[in-house]
Amino acid sequence: MNPVLIIVVGYILLNIIALLAFAIDKRKARKGKWRTPEKTLLILSLIGPFGAVFGMKLFRHKTMKLKFKLVYLFVILHLLAIGTIIFMKGQFG
């Protein structure tokens, strides 16, 4: 299997996991159950920021918490990294 495809699929899965973590935490919040630690949600947001932002918006979860504004910074950092990879691939590919 193509290594690039493996990386892309893995990256998509990380974002789906982040999205699901926000969905599960929101559901637990509504039911008054044990919650996912914010640290865990932030780590998942760091490695899957697109899923995290989508989860925050879709489930209206953690959007007002100041530390979760970092998720938008994570998106910018990932976009810069992806852009750099694409640029370098074009230069040296």
Secondary structure, 3 states (H helix, E strand, C coil): CCHHHHHHHHHHHHHHHHHHHHHHHHHHHHHCCCCCCHHHHHHHHHHCHHHHHHHHHHHCCCCCCHHHHHHHHHHHHHHHHHHHHHHHHHHHC
